Amino acid sequence: MPLPLMPKATAVWLVENTALTFDQIARFCGLHPLEVKGIADGEVFQGIVGLDPVAHGQLTQAELDKAQGNPRYDMKVSESTNPPPRTRSKGPRYTPVSRRQDRPDAIAWLLRNHPELSDAQLCRLIGTTKPTIKAVRDRSHWNSPNIKPVDPVTLGLCTQVELDQAVQKAAERVKSEAPDDDEDFDESTAPETLEALAEAGAGEGEAEGEDEGWAG
């Protein structure tokens, strides 16, 4: 069965605004009933803003009313809300207005857990800007006291696959930029060089001895 476009945010709204059972919400959003119960208990998906599926055309009011009147009824997602997937063009990701307030939290999480990611990667991954990243990093962001690191996947700003791919690419870049052991080799400490210096020192000592004997 097709799922709503933002299942976690939709589940949050349904928990807060309807009389649906946990099982109904779980089946509609593709979640486990315990996850839905966790939403109701405030244990999971904290900070996620609820998304009204009726207002966004993902569910008809008639379908919602029918489900609330029958705990065994499974709601169906409106077909028009599930367009075929399309390849995203290059450039920063578009972030819905309802999600933009979560980006500083996602940036803080990424900076703490994946410092190997470049600013450009962060911009593409969660649709932010370099000035915002800099502000979060040096704590000059206007909302710094309230920023709390939150996984961007949980916030719905990117998928786990996209995050894993970015981390892997960053790790490969860091590895390629690491200095080669041969580049750190200092010829002045090579055994042959040290041996030559020792011999030179010994020769100077012998020459000094000869000069002292001649002077006497």
Phi and psi restraints in degrees (value plus and minus 20) as a CYANA .aco file:
   2 PRO   PHI     -82.2   -42.2
   2 PRO   PSI     129.9   169.9
   3 LEU   PHI    -129.7   -89.7
   3 LEU   PSI     138.3   178.3
   4 PRO   PHI     -83.5   -43.5
   4 PRO   PSI     138.7   178.7
   5 LEU   PHI     -85.4   -45.4
   5 LEU   PSI     -54.0   -14.0
   6 MET   PHI    -146.1  -106.1
   6 MET   PSI      58.4    98.4
   7 PRO   PHI     -80.6   -40.6
   7 PRO   PSI     -58.9   -18.9
   8 LYS   PHI     -88.4   -48.4
   8 LYS   PSI     -66.1   -26.1
   9 ALA   PHI     -84.9   -44.9
   9 ALA   PSI     -55.8   -15.8
  10 THR   PHI     -86.7   -46.7
  10 THR   PSI     -61.4   -21.4
  11 ALA   PHI     -82.3   -42.3
  11 ALA   PSI     -60.0   -20.0
  12 VAL   PHI     -79.5   -39.5
  12 VAL   PSI     -65.2   -25.2
  13 TRP   PHI     -85.7   -45.7
  13 TRP   PSI     -63.0   -23.0
  14 LEU   PHI     -85.1   -45.1
  14 LEU   PSI     -57.2   -17.2
  15 VAL   PHI     -84.5   -44.5
  15 VAL   PSI     -61.4   -21.4
  16 GLU   PHI    -101.5   -61.5
  16 GLU   PSI     -41.8    -1.8
  17 ASN   PHI    -145.3  -105.3
  17 ASN   PSI     -18.0    22.0
  18 THR   PHI    -153.1  -113.1
  18 THR   PSI     152.4   192.4
  19 ALA   PHI    -124.3   -84.3
  19 ALA   PSI       0.8    40.8
  20 LEU   PHI     -87.0   -47.0
  20 LEU   PSI     133.0   173.0
  21 THR   PHI     -97.7   -57.7
  21 THR   PSI     142.1   182.1
  22 PHE   PHI     -79.8   -39.8
  22 PHE   PSI     -58.8   -18.8
  23 ASP   PHI     -85.0   -45.0
  23 ASP   PSI     -61.0   -21.0
  24 GLN   PHI     -82.8   -42.8
  24 GLN   PSI     -66.0   -26.0
  25 ILE   PHI     -85.3   -45.3
  25 ILE   PSI     -60.9   -20.9
  26 ALA   PHI     -81.8   -41.8
  26 ALA   PSI     -65.0   -25.0
  27 ARG   PHI     -87.5   -47.5
  27 ARG   PSI     -58.8   -18.8
  28 PHE   PHI     -87.7   -47.7
  28 PHE   PSI     -56.8   -16.8
  29 CYS   PHI    -119.3   -79.3
  29 CYS   PSI     -20.1    19.9
  30 GLY   PHI      50.9    90.9
  30 GLY   PSI      12.0    52.0
  31 LEU   PHI    -133.4   -93.4
  31 LEU   PSI     150.4   190.4
  32 HIS   PHI    -105.8   -65.8
  32 HIS   PSI     123.7   163.7
  33 PRO   PHI     -74.2   -34.2
  33 PRO   PSI     -52.6   -12.6
  34 LEU   PHI     -88.4   -48.4
  34 LEU   PSI     -50.5   -10.5
  35 GLU   PHI     -86.3   -46.3
  35 GLU   PSI     -60.8   -20.8
  36 VAL   PHI     -85.6   -45.6
  36 VAL   PSI     -60.8   -20.8
  37 LYS   PHI     -82.7   -42.7
  37 LYS   PSI     -57.3   -17.3
  38 GLY   PHI     -83.3   -43.3
  38 GLY   PSI     -54.0   -14.0
  39 ILE   PHI     -84.1   -44.1
  39 ILE   PSI     -66.0   -26.0
  40 ALA   PHI     -83.5   -43.5
  40 ALA   PSI     -52.1   -12.1
  41 ASP   PHI    -107.8   -67.8
  41 ASP   PSI     -23.0    17.0
  42 GLY   PHI      53.6    93.6
  42 GLY   PSI       4.8    44.8
  43 GLU   PHI    -119.0   -79.0
  43 GLU   PSI     -42.9    -2.9
  44 VAL   PHI    -151.6  -111.6
  44 VAL   PSI     139.3   179.3
  45 PHE   PHI      36.6    76.6
  45 PHE   PSI      13.0    53.0
  46 GLN   PHI     -86.0   -46.0
  46 GLN   PSI     119.0   159.0
  47 GLY   PHI      70.4   110.4
  47 GLY   PSI     -30.7     9.3
  48 ILE   PHI     -99.7   -59.7
  48 ILE   PSI     108.0   148.0
  49 VAL   PHI    -101.6   -61.6
  49 VAL   PSI     110.4   150.4
  50 GLY   PHI     -84.3   -44.3
  50 GLY   PSI     126.7   166.7
  51 LEU   PHI    -137.9   -97.9
  51 LEU   PSI      99.1   139.1
  52 ASP   PHI     -92.9   -52.9
  52 ASP   PSI      90.3   130.3
  53 PRO   PHI     -89.7   -49.7
  53 PRO   PSI     -45.5    -5.5
  54 VAL   PHI     -93.5   -53.5
  54 VAL   PSI     -66.6   -26.6
  55 ALA   PHI     -84.0   -44.0
  55 ALA   PSI     -48.8    -8.8
  56 HIS   PHI    -117.4   -77.4
  56 HIS   PSI      -7.9    32.1
  57 GLY   PHI      53.0    93.0
  57 GLY   PSI      -3.3    36.7
  58 GLN   PHI    -111.1   -71.1
  58 GLN   PSI     -33.2     6.8
  59 LEU   PHI    -173.8  -133.8
  59 LEU   PSI     118.4   158.4
  60 THR   PHI    -105.1   -65.1
  60 THR   PSI     132.2   172.2
  61 GLN   PHI     -83.1   -43.1
  61 GLN   PSI     -54.9   -14.9
  62 ALA   PHI     -84.0   -44.0
  62 ALA   PSI     -60.2   -20.2
  63 GLU   PHI     -86.0   -46.0
  63 GLU   PSI     -60.6   -20.6
  64 LEU   PHI     -86.2   -46.2
  64 LEU   PSI     -63.8   -23.8
  65 ASP   PHI     -83.4   -43.4
  65 ASP   PSI     -58.9   -18.9
  66 LYS   PHI     -83.9   -43.9
  66 LYS   PSI     -60.5   -20.5
  67 ALA   PHI     -89.4   -49.4
  67 ALA   PSI     -57.7   -17.7
  68 GLN   PHI     -89.2   -49.2
  68 GLN   PSI     -44.2    -4.2
  69 GLY   PHI    -107.5   -67.5
  69 GLY   PSI     -32.9     7.1
  70 ASN   PHI    -159.4  -119.4
  70 ASN   PSI      81.6   121.6
  71 PRO   PHI     -78.8   -38.8
  71 PRO   PSI     -37.9     2.1
  72 ARG   PHI    -114.3   -74.3
  72 ARG   PSI     -23.8    16.2
  73 TYR   PHI    -102.7   -62.7
  73 TYR   PSI     114.3   154.3
  74 ASP   PHI    -119.9   -79.9
  74 ASP   PSI     100.5   140.5
  75 MET   PHI     -89.2   -49.2
  75 MET   PSI     133.4   173.4
  76 LYS   PHI    -138.7   -98.7
  76 LYS   PSI     116.1   156.1
  77 VAL   PHI     -91.4   -51.4
  77 VAL   PSI     117.2   157.2
  78 SER   PHI     -81.7   -41.7
  78 SER   PSI     113.0   153.0
  79 GLU   PHI     -81.2   -41.2
  79 GLU   PSI     -54.1   -14.1
  80 SER   PHI     -86.8   -46.8
  80 SER   PSI     -32.3     7.7
  81 THR   PHI    -111.7   -71.7
  81 THR   PSI     -19.5    20.5
  82 ASN   PHI    -142.2  -102.2
  82 ASN   PSI      50.6    90.6
  83 PRO   PHI     -87.5   -47.5
  83 PRO   PSI     135.9   175.9
  84 PRO   PHI     -80.7   -40.7
  84 PRO   PSI     124.5   164.5
  85 PRO   PHI     -84.3   -44.3
  85 PRO   PSI     127.5   167.5
  86 ARG   PHI    -152.1  -112.1
  86 ARG   PSI     132.6   172.6
  87 THR   PHI     -93.0   -53.0
  87 THR   PSI     109.2   149.2
  88 ARG   PHI     -96.2   -56.2
  88 ARG   PSI     115.2   155.2
  89 SER   PHI     -91.5   -51.5
  89 SER   PSI     141.4   181.4
  90 LYS   PHI     -85.7   -45.7
  90 LYS   PSI     137.7   177.7
  91 GLY   PHI      93.9   133.9
  91 GLY   PSI     157.0   197.0
  92 PRO   PHI     -79.0   -39.0
  92 PRO   PSI     123.2   163.2
  93 ARG   PHI     -90.3   -50.3
  93 ARG   PSI     119.4   159.4
  94 TYR   PHI     -98.2   -58.2
  94 TYR   PSI     108.8   148.8
  95 THR   PHI    -134.1   -94.1
  95 THR   PSI     104.8   144.8
  96 PRO   PHI     -75.9   -35.9
  96 PRO   PSI     130.4   170.4
  97 VAL   PHI     -75.5   -35.5
  97 VAL   PSI     -58.4   -18.4
  98 SER   PHI     -85.8   -45.8
  98 SER   PSI     -37.0     3.0
  99 ARG   PHI    -124.0   -84.0
  99 ARG   PSI     -32.9     7.1
 100 ARG   PHI     -84.5   -44.5
 100 ARG   PSI     -49.5    -9.5
 101 GLN   PHI     -89.2   -49.2
 101 GLN   PSI     -35.6     4.4
 102 ASP   PHI    -109.7   -69.7
 102 ASP   PSI     -30.5     9.5
 103 ARG   PHI     -82.4   -42.4
 103 ARG   PSI     -61.0   -21.0
 104 PRO   PHI     -78.5   -38.5
 104 PRO   PSI     -57.8   -17.8
 105 ASP   PHI     -83.9   -43.9
 105 ASP   PSI     -61.1   -21.1
 106 ALA   PHI     -87.1   -47.1
 106 ALA   PSI     -59.8   -19.8
 107 ILE   PHI     -81.6   -41.6
 107 ILE   PSI     -65.3   -25.3
 108 ALA   PHI     -80.3   -40.3
 108 ALA   PSI     -58.7   -18.7
 109 TRP   PHI     -87.2   -47.2
 109 TRP   PSI     -63.7   -23.7
 110 LEU   PHI     -87.5   -47.5
 110 LEU   PSI     -59.6   -19.6
 111 LEU   PHI     -84.4   -44.4
 111 LEU   PSI     -54.8   -14.8
 112 ARG   PHI     -99.1   -59.1
 112 ARG   PSI     -59.5   -19.5
 113 ASN   PHI    -118.2   -78.2
 113 ASN   PSI     -43.0    -3.0
 114 HIS   PHI    -158.4  -118.4
 114 HIS   PSI      46.3    86.3
 115 PRO   PHI     -84.4   -44.4
 115 PRO   PSI     -33.5     6.5
 116 GLU   PHI     -94.2   -54.2
 116 GLU   PSI     -35.7     4.3
 117 LEU   PHI     -90.0   -50.0
 117 LEU   PSI     115.4   155.4
 118 SER   PHI     -98.8   -58.8
 118 SER   PSI     142.5   182.5
 119 ASP   PHI     -80.6   -40.6
 119 ASP   PSI     -57.2   -17.2
 120 ALA   PHI     -83.7   -43.7
 120 ALA   PSI     -58.0   -18.0
 121 GLN   PHI     -86.2   -46.2
 121 GLN   PSI     -60.7   -20.7
 122 LEU   PHI     -82.1   -42.1
 122 LEU   PSI     -60.6   -20.6
 123 CYS   PHI     -80.5   -40.5
 123 CYS   PSI     -65.5   -25.5
 124 ARG   PHI     -90.5   -50.5
 124 ARG   PSI     -56.2   -16.2
 125 LEU   PHI     -88.8   -48.8
 125 LEU   PSI     -64.2   -24.2
 126 ILE   PHI    -142.0  -102.0
 126 ILE   PSI     -10.7    29.3
 127 GLY   PHI      50.2    90.2
 127 GLY   PSI      19.8    59.8
 128 THR   PHI    -129.6   -89.6
 128 THR   PSI    -189.5  -149.5
 129 THR   PHI    -146.0  -106.0
 129 THR   PSI     138.2   178.2
 130 LYS   PHI     -82.6   -42.6
 130 LYS   PSI     -60.5   -20.5
 131 PRO   PHI     -79.5   -39.5
 131 PRO   PSI     -56.7   -16.7
 132 THR   PHI     -87.5   -47.5
 132 THR   PSI     -61.8   -21.8
 133 ILE   PHI     -80.8   -40.8
 133 ILE   PSI     -65.3   -25.3
 134 LYS   PHI     -81.9   -41.9
 134 LYS   PSI     -60.5   -20.5
 135 ALA   PHI     -85.3   -45.3
 135 ALA   PSI     -59.1   -19.1
 136 VAL   PHI     -89.7   -49.7
 136 VAL   PSI     -60.4   -20.4
 137 ARG   PHI     -83.8   -43.8
 137 ARG   PSI     -65.9   -25.9
 138 ASP   PHI    -115.2   -75.2
 138 ASP   PSI      -9.3    30.7
 139 ARG   PHI      39.6    79.6
 139 ARG   PSI      14.3    54.3
 140 SER   PHI    -121.6   -81.6
 140 SER   PSI     -16.5    23.5
 141 HIS   PHI     -83.4   -43.4
 141 HIS   PSI     123.0   163.0
 142 TRP   PHI     -81.0   -41.0
 142 TRP   PSI     -44.6    -4.6
 143 ASN   PHI    -131.7   -91.7
 143 ASN   PSI       4.8    44.8
 144 SER   PHI     -71.9   -31.9
 144 SER   PSI     -62.9   -22.9
 145 PRO   PHI     -79.2   -39.2
 145 PRO   PSI     -43.7    -3.7
 146 ASN   PHI    -125.4   -85.4
 146 ASN   PSI     -18.9    21.1
 147 ILE   PHI     -96.7   -56.7
 147 ILE   PSI     107.4   147.4
 148 LYS   PHI    -147.3  -107.3
 148 LYS   PSI     107.1   147.1
 149 PRO   PHI     -77.6   -37.6
 149 PRO   PSI     104.0   144.0
 150 VAL   PHI    -156.3  -116.3
 150 VAL   PSI     115.5   155.5
 151 ASP   PHI     -76.4   -36.4
 151 ASP   PSI     103.9   143.9
 152 PRO   PHI     -83.3   -43.3
 152 PRO   PSI     -44.0    -4.0
 153 VAL   PHI     -88.1   -48.1
 153 VAL   PSI     -62.3   -22.3
 154 THR   PHI     -83.1   -43.1
 154 THR   PSI     -56.1   -16.1
 155 LEU   PHI     -96.6   -56.6
 155 LEU   PSI     -31.7     8.3
 156 GLY   PHI      62.0   102.0
 156 GLY   PSI      -3.9    36.1
 157 LEU   PHI    -103.3   -63.3
 157 LEU   PSI     -40.1    -0.1
 158 CYS   PHI    -179.3  -139.3
 158 CYS   PSI     148.7   188.7
 159 THR   PHI    -114.9   -74.9
 159 THR   PSI     142.9   182.9
 160 GLN   PHI     -83.7   -43.7
 160 GLN   PSI     -55.1   -15.1
 161 VAL   PHI     -83.8   -43.8
 161 VAL   PSI     -64.8   -24.8
 162 GLU   PHI     -84.1   -44.1
 162 GLU   PSI     -59.7   -19.7
 163 LEU   PHI     -85.7   -45.7
 163 LEU   PSI     -65.0   -25.0
 164 ASP   PHI     -82.1   -42.1
 164 ASP   PSI     -60.3   -20.3
 165 GLN   PHI     -85.4   -45.4
 165 GLN   PSI     -60.4   -20.4
 166 ALA   PHI     -86.1   -46.1
 166 ALA   PSI     -61.3   -21.3
 167 VAL   PHI     -85.0   -45.0
 167 VAL   PSI     -61.6   -21.6
 168 GLN   PHI     -83.8   -43.8
 168 GLN   PSI     -62.7   -22.7
 169 LYS   PHI     -84.3   -44.3
 169 LYS   PSI     -59.2   -19.2
 170 ALA   PHI     -85.8   -45.8
 170 ALA   PSI     -60.4   -20.4
 171 ALA   PHI     -83.6   -43.6
 171 ALA   PSI     -59.5   -19.5
 172 GLU   PHI     -85.7   -45.7
 172 GLU   PSI     -58.3   -18.3
 173 ARG   PHI     -86.0   -46.0
 173 ARG   PSI     -63.8   -23.8
 174 VAL   PHI     -82.3   -42.3
 174 VAL   PSI     -59.9   -19.9
 175 LYS   PHI     -85.8   -45.8
 175 LYS   PSI     -60.0   -20.0
 176 SER   PHI     -90.6   -50.6
 176 SER   PSI     -46.5    -6.5
 177 GLU   PHI    -107.4   -67.4
 177 GLU   PSI     -28.4    11.6
 178 ALA   PHI     -87.0   -47.0
 178 ALA   PSI     116.6   156.6
 179 PRO   PHI     -84.0   -44.0
 179 PRO   PSI     122.3   162.3
 180 ASP   PHI     -93.4   -53.4
 180 ASP   PSI     125.9   165.9
 181 ASP   PHI     -79.8   -39.8
 181 ASP   PSI     -54.2   -14.2
 182 ASP   PHI     -86.4   -46.4
 182 ASP   PSI     -47.7    -7.7
 183 GLU   PHI     -91.7   -51.7
 183 GLU   PSI     -43.4    -3.4
 184 ASP   PHI    -106.4   -66.4
 184 ASP   PSI     -23.3    16.7
 185 PHE   PHI     -89.7   -49.7
 185 PHE   PSI     106.8   146.8
 186 ASP   PHI    -125.2   -85.2
 186 ASP   PSI      92.2   132.2
 187 GLU   PHI     -82.5   -42.5
 187 GLU   PSI     -44.3    -4.3
 188 SER   PHI     -87.8   -47.8
 188 SER   PSI     -37.9     2.1
 189 THR   PHI    -124.7   -84.7
 189 THR   PSI     -13.2    26.8
 190 ALA   PHI     -83.0   -43.0
 190 ALA   PSI     124.7   164.7
 191 PRO   PHI     -74.2   -34.2
 191 PRO   PSI     -60.2   -20.2
 192 GLU   PHI     -83.4   -43.4
 192 GLU   PSI     -59.4   -19.4
 193 THR   PHI     -87.9   -47.9
 193 THR   PSI     -63.0   -23.0
 194 LEU   PHI     -83.4   -43.4
 194 LEU   PSI     -58.9   -18.9
 195 GLU   PHI     -84.6   -44.6
 195 GLU   PSI     -60.5   -20.5
 196 ALA   PHI     -85.2   -45.2
 196 ALA   PSI     -58.9   -18.9
 197 LEU   PHI     -85.7   -45.7
 197 LEU   PSI     -59.0   -19.0
 198 ALA   PHI     -83.2   -43.2
 198 ALA   PSI     -63.1   -23.1
 199 GLU   PHI     -84.3   -44.3
 199 GLU   PSI     -59.0   -19.0
 200 ALA   PHI     -84.0   -44.0
 200 ALA   PSI     -60.4   -20.4
 201 GLY   PHI     -83.7   -43.7
 201 GLY   PSI     -60.2   -20.2
 202 ALA   PHI     -85.0   -45.0
 202 ALA   PSI     -59.0   -19.0
 203 GLY   PHI     -84.0   -44.0
 203 GLY   PSI     -58.7   -18.7
 204 GLU   PHI     -85.4   -45.4
 204 GLU   PSI     -56.8   -16.8
 205 GLY   PHI     -83.9   -43.9
 205 GLY   PSI     -61.1   -21.1
 206 GLU   PHI     -85.0   -45.0
 206 GLU   PSI     -59.6   -19.6
 207 ALA   PHI     -85.2   -45.2
 207 ALA   PSI     -57.8   -17.8
 208 GLU   PHI     -85.8   -45.8
 208 GLU   PSI     -58.0   -18.0
 209 GLY   PHI     -83.7   -43.7
 209 GLY   PSI     -61.1   -21.1
 210 GLU   PHI     -83.9   -43.9
 210 GLU   PSI     -59.5   -19.5
 211 ASP   PHI     -85.5   -45.5
 211 ASP   PSI     -59.2   -19.2
 212 GLU   PHI     -86.4   -46.4
 212 GLU   PSI     -58.6   -18.6
 213 GLY   PHI     -84.5   -44.5
 213 GLY   PSI     -57.1   -17.1
 214 TRP   PHI     -89.3   -49.3
 214 TRP   PSI     -56.0   -16.0
 215 ALA   PHI     -87.7   -47.7
 215 ALA   PSI     -53.3   -13.3
